[in-house]
Structure formats: C-alpha cells, structure tokens
Amino acid sequence: MNLTWTNLAAALLWSAVAGLATWFALTPVRRRSLAGLLASLVLTGAAASMGALWGAIHAMLVPWWDWKTMIALTAFSGAVAAVAAIAVGRRLAQDNSALRTAVAELGAGRVPSTDGRRLTAEDEQVRDELRATAAILAAARERERALESARRELVSWVSHDLRTPLAGLRAMAEALEDGVVDDPEPYYKQIGASVERLNRMVEDLFDLSRIQAGDVSRNTESIALDDLVSDGLAALEPLAAAEGVRLTGAVGEPVAVEGNGTELNRALTNLVANAIRHTPRGGDVHVTVGAGGAAPRWAEVAVRDACGGIPPDQLERVFDVGFRGEAARSPNTDRHPAGAGLGLAITRGIVEAHGGSVDVRNTDGGCEFRLRLPATTG
C-alpha cells in the first residue's frame, strides 16, 4: 500500500503524541541535571521517530506479523538511543564535575590541576582559562603579600626613624628649657639637622604616596636627557666634594625623552646621590648617557659607583619600598645615618610611570644602576 496524505498525517500525529508524551514523562529527569536534559532530548527524538513509523504502518494496515518485526526493530533502536543518551550524559556529568572541581580549587586559592582525562573541547577551554586565571590571581596575591610585608617593614622603620630624632629633640629642648646648657649653639644646630631629616622623610613619604596614586607624569615635554643629567651632576657636585668622591659624566649620544622634567630630575638625582653616599672617600661615581635599541629606541643613563657590591640575593629587593640593606654594601654609616629606604623606590615609581625601567647589577668593586626611558623620535 502506498503512503497517502492521510497516512502521512496519521504518522505525524502518532509522532507528535509519542514525542510529547515522552518529553513530559521525563520532566523529573530533565530537571535534575544537564545529563538528564540531554537524555530527555535524545529519548524524545527516538520516541517521535518510532511514533511516526508506527503511525505510518498502522495507517497502511500492515499485517500483524510485520507489526511484530517493526516493534522489535523500533524497540532495539530506542534501546540504542537510550544507551547513547546515558553514555553522553555520563560524559557531560564527568566534565561538569571536573569543572566544578577546578572552580573549587580556584576559590581555595590554588591553580586547578589536570586529572589526566580529556574533556570536550569547550570544557577543556574553560578549564584552561580557569587555570590561567588562577595563575594570574596567585601572582597577584603573591605581589600583594610582598607589598603588605614591605608596608609593615616601612611602618616599622619609619616609626623607629621618627622616634629617634623626636626623642633627641625632646631631650635637647628640655635641656635648653631647664637652662643646664652652657653653650646652646651646638644644640640649635643639632635641632635644625634633626628637623631637616624629619622634613626629608615626610617629603619622601608624600612623594611615594603621590607616585603610587599615579600623579607623576603630568605636564610632560620633550627633554634633552644629556642636559637633564648635566644639571643634576652640577647640583650634586658639592655633595660629592664634601664626601671626597670624584663625580664624572659622559655623553655617548644625545637623546631626548618625553616626560616631566622635575620628576625625572628627582629620579636621576636619587640614583646619583645614592651612589655618592655609598662610595668611600677617594672613590669614583661615573654617569653615562646614551641610546640603545633600533625601533623603538631607548634612552639610557648608567650610574656606576664603588660601593663594594650588593649580595646577589638582595639585588631584586634594592628598589622595594622600605628596603635599606645597609650591611650589604659599604655604607658610610659614620657620615650618613640609614634612611627610610624610600629614595630608590621613588626612582623606580617615577621611571615606570614614564614607561621606562630601572635595574642594578654588580660590577668590579661596586654596582651599576641602569635607567631606561622611551626615546622620542624625529
């Protein structure tokens, strides 16, 4: 018997009834999980196909012995579809479990591990992104812990550095007030020196706070770096002479940078003054200016001193806030009390705000600080 429009309509009706009945019957399973939803979808499709087949056969009045064959075939097809749906559902459930484990590890502050089994492409991509995010967060937490440790050290050192001159000021003020001092002139000079030291410390703290707030690279202009370094060396020449240090400079290639002249002068002055203070009498501090790289080009300033070197394990901490490491080099503690460890941190903050970098390495008898800034073109 040929299939007519009436037979086709009957087959479609059977298909719709079978599909909807299966869909609603599997509602509890569908609501439990994504695997149940997938199983419901597959089984509903299989039921709709079988319903359409049975409807067509019934409409065409197929003999009973053919019905038995079709029932067996459709039952087998439904079983295959059910097994496939269960297998795929279990795979999805396992993939979801792996993703939930990765999310839990991320929440616990760990980098999610791979358990050796492959996930579907989409889930594997999600897990890789979770691992990358966890690595970024772990690095950020490590930086935050380092910064917090540096803050605590800074507060401790600054508190000590403030307490010492304040105690001296109070003792001298009480002595002057009680009239027990025969010659007050040295006391006045000592009070002035202590106040100046406190003032410098407060200014350094203010500058560091301003740098961390990102307020250092405004009012920029094109600056000839060799002129900036020359002015800085001229300003520091009296300090070098007083310390018995020879201060020299050389320009390998004139180069210009874009930046805030006052801030960059502060960064360079900190580097050179630091080198002078840590170089023993009779030593040399040499400053060179040049350019490097092809495209983009870099302006470079190198400051080489005779400090005696820095222990390798402390090289990376030289520019940290609050790090002083006075025992690492050859400090002139008889001439300079230890500072609060802010000068080089301020230098790094200023340079990085201008898109540059600063580092340090040991050389024969001392160390070399190298400052790099993007050179202007044209």
CORBELGI-V96645 format. One record per residue. RES is the residue in one letter. OMEGA is omega in radians with two decimals (* if undefined). Layout:
res:RES omega:OMEGA
res:RES omega:OMEGA
This chain:
res:M omega:3.13
res:N omega:3.12
res:L omega:3.14
res:T omega:3.11
res:W omega:3.11
res:T omega:3.10
res:N omega:3.13
res:L omega:3.12
res:A omega:3.11
res:A omega:3.13
res:A omega:3.12
res:L omega:3.12
res:L omega:3.09
res:W omega:-3.13
res:S omega:-3.12
res:A omega:-3.13
res:V omega:-3.13
res:A omega:-3.13
res:G omega:-3.13
res:L omega:3.13
res:A omega:3.13
res:T omega:-3.12
res:W omega:-3.13
res:F omega:3.12
res:A omega:-3.12
res:L omega:3.14
res:T omega:3.12
res:P omega:3.13
res:V omega:-3.08
res:R omega:-3.09
res:R omega:-3.06
res:R omega:-3.04
res:S omega:3.06
res:L omega:3.10
res:A omega:3.08
res:G omega:3.10
res:L omega:3.13
res:L omega:3.11
res:A omega:3.12
res:S omega:-3.13
res:L omega:-3.12
res:V omega:-3.11
res:L omega:3.10
res:T omega:3.09
res:G omega:3.11
res:A omega:3.13
res:A omega:3.11
res:A omega:3.11
res:S omega:3.13
res:M omega:3.11
res:G omega:3.11
res:A omega:3.14
res:L omega:3.13
res:W omega:3.12
res:G omega:3.12
res:A omega:-3.13
res:I omega:3.14
res:H omega:-3.12
res:A omega:-3.13
res:M omega:3.07
res:L omega:3.11
res:V omega:3.14
res:P omega:-3.04
res:W omega:-3.13
res:W omega:3.03
res:D omega:3.07
res:W omega:-3.12
res:K omega:3.11
res:T omega:-3.11
res:M omega:3.10
res:I omega:-3.14
res:A omega:-3.13
res:L omega:-3.12
res:T omega:3.08
res:A omega:3.11
res:F omega:3.12
res:S omega:3.10
res:G omega:3.12
res:A omega:3.10
res:V omega:3.13
res:A omega:3.13
res:A omega:3.12
res:V omega:3.13
res:A omega:3.14
res:A omega:3.14
res:I omega:-3.14
res:A omega:3.12
res:V omega:3.10
res:G omega:3.10
res:R omega:3.11
res:R omega:3.11
res:L omega:3.12
res:A omega:3.12
res:Q omega:3.11
res:D omega:3.12
res:N omega:3.10
res:S omega:3.11
res:A omega:3.12
res:L omega:3.10
res:R omega:3.09
res:T omega:3.12
res:A omega:3.11
res:V omega:3.12
res:A omega:3.10
res:E omega:3.08
res:L omega:3.11
res:G omega:3.13
res:A omega:3.10
res:G omega:3.12
res:R omega:3.05
res:V omega:-3.12
res:P omega:-3.14
res:S omega:3.04
res:T omega:-3.06
res:D omega:3.10
res:G omega:-3.14
res:R omega:-3.13
res:R omega:3.06
res:L omega:3.01
res:T omega:-3.02
res:A omega:-3.11
res:E omega:3.14
res:D omega:3.10
res:E omega:3.10
res:Q omega:3.10
res:V omega:3.14
res:R omega:3.09
res:D omega:3.11
res:E omega:3.08
res:L omega:3.11
res:R omega:3.12
res:A omega:3.11
res:T omega:3.13
res:A omega:3.12
res:A omega:3.11
res:I omega:3.14
res:L omega:3.12
res:A omega:3.11
res:A omega:3.12
res:A omega:3.10
res:R omega:3.12
res:E omega:3.08
res:R omega:3.14
res:E omega:3.09
res:R omega:3.12
res:A omega:3.12
res:L omega:3.14
res:E omega:3.08
res:S omega:3.11
res:A omega:3.12
res:R omega:3.14
res:R omega:3.11
res:E omega:-3.14
res:L omega:3.13
res:V omega:3.14
res:S omega:-3.11
res:W omega:-3.14
res:V omega:3.10
res:S omega:3.13
res:H omega:-3.10
res:D omega:3.07
res:L omega:-3.08
res:R omega:-3.08
res:T omega:3.12
res:P omega:3.12
res:L omega:3.10
res:A omega:3.10
res:G omega:3.12
res:L omega:-3.13
res:R omega:3.14
res:A omega:-3.14
res:M omega:3.12
res:A omega:3.12
res:E omega:3.12
res:A omega:3.12
res:L omega:-3.13
res:E omega:-3.14
res:D omega:3.11
res:G omega:-3.12
res:V omega:-3.10
res:V omega:3.12
res:D omega:-3.13
res:D omega:-3.06
res:P omega:-3.05
res:E omega:3.11
res:P omega:3.12
res:Y omega:3.12
res:Y omega:3.12
res:K omega:3.14
res:Q omega:3.09
res:I omega:3.12
res:G omega:3.13
res:A omega:3.13
res:S omega:3.11
res:V omega:3.12
res:E omega:3.11
res:R omega:3.10
res:L omega:-3.14
res:N omega:3.11
res:R omega:-3.14
res:M omega:3.12
res:V omega:3.11
res:E omega:3.11
res:D omega:3.11
res:L omega:3.11
res:F omega:3.14
res:D omega:3.13
res:L omega:3.10
res:S omega:3.14
res:R omega:3.12
res:I omega:-3.13
res:Q omega:3.08
res:A omega:3.10
res:G omega:-3.06
res:D omega:-3.12
res:V omega:-3.02
res:S omega:3.08
res:R omega:3.11
res:N omega:-3.10
res:T omega:3.12
res:E omega:3.08
res:S omega:-3.02
res:I omega:3.01
res:A omega:-3.01
res:L omega:3.13
res:D omega:3.09
res:D omega:-3.14
res:L omega:3.13
res:V omega:3.13
res:S omega:3.11
res:D omega:3.13
res:G omega:3.12
res:L omega:3.11
res:A omega:-3.13
res:A omega:-3.10
res:L omega:-3.14
res:E omega:3.09
res:P omega:3.11
res:L omega:3.13
res:A omega:3.13
res:A omega:3.14
res:A omega:-3.13
res:E omega:-3.11
res:G omega:-3.09
res:V omega:3.09
res:R omega:-3.11
res:L omega:-3.12
res:T omega:-3.14
res:G omega:3.12
res:A omega:3.13
res:V omega:3.10
res:G omega:3.13
res:E omega:3.10
res:P omega:-3.11
res:V omega:-3.13
res:A omega:3.10
res:V omega:3.08
res:E omega:-3.12
res:G omega:3.10
res:N omega:-3.05
res:G omega:-3.12
res:T omega:-3.12
res:E omega:3.14
res:L omega:3.06
res:N omega:3.10
res:R omega:-3.13
res:A omega:-3.14
res:L omega:3.14
res:T omega:3.10
res:N omega:-3.13
res:L omega:-3.07
res:V omega:3.13
res:A omega:3.09
res:N omega:3.13
res:A omega:3.13
res:I omega:-3.06
res:R omega:-3.11
res:H omega:3.10
res:T omega:-3.14
res:P omega:3.13
res:R omega:-3.10
res:G omega:3.14
res:G omega:-3.10
res:D omega:2.95
res:V omega:-3.06
res:H omega:-3.11
res:V omega:3.11
res:T omega:3.12
res:V omega:3.12
res:G omega:3.14
res:A omega:3.14
res:G omega:3.14
res:G omega:3.14
res:A omega:3.10
res:A omega:0.03
res:P omega:3.13
res:R omega:-3.14
res:W omega:2.97
res:A omega:-3.05
res:E omega:3.01
res:V omega:3.12
res:A omega:3.12
res:V omega:-3.12
res:R omega:-3.11
res:D omega:3.13
res:A omega:-3.03
res:C omega:-3.10
res:G omega:3.10
res:G omega:-3.13
res:I omega:3.09
res:P omega:-3.08
res:P omega:-3.11
res:D omega:3.13
res:Q omega:-3.09
res:L omega:-3.10
res:E omega:-3.09
res:R omega:-3.03
res:V omega:-3.06
res:F omega:3.11
res:D omega:3.10
res:V omega:3.08
res:G omega:-3.13
res:F omega:3.13
res:R omega:3.05
res:G omega:-3.04
res:E omega:-3.12
res:A omega:-3.07
res:A omega:-3.02
res:R omega:3.09
res:S omega:-3.02
res:P omega:3.06
res:N omega:-3.04
res:T omega:3.10
res:D omega:-3.13
res:R omega:-3.05
res:H omega:2.99
res:P omega:-3.13
res:A omega:3.12
res:G omega:-3.12
res:A omega:3.10
res:G omega:-3.09
res:L omega:-3.01
res:G omega:-3.11
res:L omega:3.06
res:A omega:3.09
res:I omega:3.11
res:T omega:-3.14
res:R omega:3.14
res:G omega:-3.14
res:I omega:-3.10
res:V omega:-3.14
res:E omega:3.08
res:A omega:3.09
res:H omega:3.10
res:G omega:-3.11
res:G omega:-3.14
res:S omega:3.10
res:V omega:3.13
res:D omega:-3.10
res:V omega:3.07
res:R omega:3.11
res:N omega:3.06
res:T omega:3.11
res:D omega:3.08
res:G omega:-3.12
res:G omega:3.11
res:C omega:-3.11
res:E omega:3.04
res:F omega:-3.12
res:R omega:-3.11
res:L omega:3.13
res:R omega:3.09
res:L omega:3.09
res:P omega:3.11
res:A omega:3.08
res:T omega:-3.12
res:T omega:3.06
res:G omega:*
